Amino acid sequence: MTMAGPLPATNNDRIVWDTYLAAYRLPVLTVADEVGTLAALSAHALDTAALAAQLSVNARALAIHLSLLAAMGFVERREGLWRATAEARRWLHPEAEGYCGPLIHGFRQSQPLHEQLLATLRTGEKAEGHASAAAEWERGDLPPELAVRITAFMNAHSQASARGVAMLPLFAEVRSLLDVGGGSGIFAIQLARAWPRLRATVMEIASVCAAADSYIAEAGVEGRVATQAVNMFTEAWPQGHDALFFSNVFHDWSEPTCQILADKAFAALPSGGRILLHEMLLDDDHCGPLATAAFSVLMLLGTRGRQYSFAELRGMLEQAGFTQVETCETGGGYYSLVSAVKP
Ligand SMILES: C[S@@+](CC[C@H](N)C(=O)[O-])C[C@H]1O[C@@H](n2cnc3c(N)ncnc32)[C@H](O)[C@@H]1O
């Protein structure tokens, strides 16, 4: 089985994602200026915990902010310590001759993201006023109107990357796929289209299953793609699938919750079964890539999670008992697929 394959040209939606995710860059910088991150890191090189204590902010939220500040070029990390770059000292130190504070704060009143990011940085809690269904997801209970709205959002969000995933040759060997937290079913739909012998079940919250049924019927794959209402936290998972697929699910949750999901996946799979995680991966040093670091800020605002690196996901999978952990880019966009096998 190989993870590599020709990269399709038709699913490159970076032009949309670059524009969408750019929205988080300026507010992360204005918040850093307001709480004094760059001034503190001009004076001393500090690790995340020491900087969080000095600024009186939440360390988990600060780590997510620092990743984006690093990806933008305002801070750098050496041997675990953060420091302000020469550019940041020149233009964003409040005592520098070139200080650009009045420029970056110029239109702050019209930027609700500044206040939302400031609040999450101080408390570590998801932002008031920012769209989020984290509490409903935790309960496994989503009102039908919200399920329809979020499912439409996720369908648009994932439709290009689902085409990229469906072209990966490893799916030639998959007969029965469980798409955990499968949203609109867009991955199951594209995989069923690409691989005529593959059947898929979209495991979701009941109201999301109802919404996904429409997408599946519209795609004309209802003979091979079904939905199954299961609360992934409180209910037993269906057995007998040879692959369990999670797209944009781990990034919604903390590391301990991701470990629970990895453990449940391990228990649900037969020997030789495969777990597949579709995520935008952070670099191992958490200093980029830019798109992933910005996406992580979106997760901070609306979920309990963040983007993870390959090393972090591999650690969770190996702790659950999986072996042969590998990753490949899925082509076009910014996503990767992490794959591992239950021995
Ligand atoms: C970020 S979306 C990802 C959707 C889809 N996999 C994709 O990439 O387009 C996370 C999904 O997890 C589902 N989910 C959240 N909590 C759940 C739970 N307790 N049980 C089952 N599914 C859940 C949500 O309904 C949502 O569709």
The ligand as an SDF file (V2000), in Angstrom:
LIG
                    3D

 27 29  0  0  0  0  0  0  0  0999 V2000
  -15.2090   20.2920   11.8780 C   0  0  0  0  0  0  0  0  0  0  0  0
  -16.5320   19.2210   11.4740 S   0  0  0  0  0  0  0  0  0  0  0  0
  -15.8020   18.1190   10.2940 C   0  0  0  0  0  0  0  0  0  0  0  0
  -16.7950   17.5880    9.2750 C   0  0  0  0  0  0  0  0  0  0  0  0
  -16.1790   16.7410    8.1700 C   0  0  0  0  0  0  0  0  0  0  0  0
  -15.4450   15.6270    8.6950 N   0  0  0  0  0  0  0  0  0  0  0  0
  -15.3150   17.5930    7.2860 C   0  0  0  0  0  0  0  0  0  0  0  0
  -14.0670   17.5680    7.3930 O   0  0  0  0  0  0  0  0  0  0  0  0
  -15.8610   18.3100    6.4570 O   0  0  0  0  0  0  0  0  0  0  0  0
  -16.6390   18.1900   12.9100 C   0  0  0  0  0  0  0  0  0  0  0  0
  -17.7920   17.2250   12.8400 C   0  0  0  0  0  0  0  0  0  0  0  0
  -17.8010   16.4180   14.0210 O   0  0  0  0  0  0  0  0  0  0  0  0
  -19.1470   16.1620   14.3470 C   0  0  0  0  0  0  0  0  0  0  0  0
  -19.2820   15.8630   15.7780 N   0  0  0  0  0  0  0  0  0  0  0  0
  -18.9910   16.7050   16.7850 C   0  0  0  0  0  0  0  0  0  0  0  0
  -19.2910   16.1380   17.9550 N   0  0  0  0  0  0  0  0  0  0  0  0
  -19.7890   14.9150   17.6780 C   0  0  0  0  0  0  0  0  0  0  0  0
  -20.2900   13.8690   18.4980 C   0  0  0  0  0  0  0  0  0  0  0  0
  -20.3760   14.0130   19.8200 N   0  0  0  0  0  0  0  0  0  0  0  0
  -20.6700   12.7120   17.8720 N   0  0  0  0  0  0  0  0  0  0  0  0
  -20.6050   12.5900   16.5220 C   0  0  0  0  0  0  0  0  0  0  0  0
  -20.1520   13.5650   15.7070 N   0  0  0  0  0  0  0  0  0  0  0  0
  -19.7480   14.7200   16.2760 C   0  0  0  0  0  0  0  0  0  0  0  0
  -19.8490   17.4790   14.0220 C   0  0  0  0  0  0  0  0  0  0  0  0
  -21.2530   17.3330   13.8750 O   0  0  0  0  0  0  0  0  0  0  0  0
  -19.1470   17.9230   12.7640 C   0  0  0  0  0  0  0  0  0  0  0  0
  -19.8220   17.5600   11.5920 O   0  0  0  0  0  0  0  0  0  0  0  0
  1  2  1  0
  2  3  1  0
  2 10  1  0
  3  4  1  0
  4  5  1  0
  5  6  1  0
  5  7  1  0
  7  8  2  0
  7  9  1  0
 10 11  1  0
 11 12  1  0
 11 26  1  0
 12 13  1  0
 13 14  1  0
 13 24  1  0
 14 15  1  0
 14 23  1  0
 15 16  2  0
 16 17  1  0
 17 18  1  0
 17 23  2  0
 18 19  1  0
 18 20  2  0
 20 21  1  0
 21 22  2  0
 22 23  1  0
 24 25  1  0
 24 26  1  0
 26 27  1  0
M  CHG  2   2   1   9  -1
M  END
$$$$
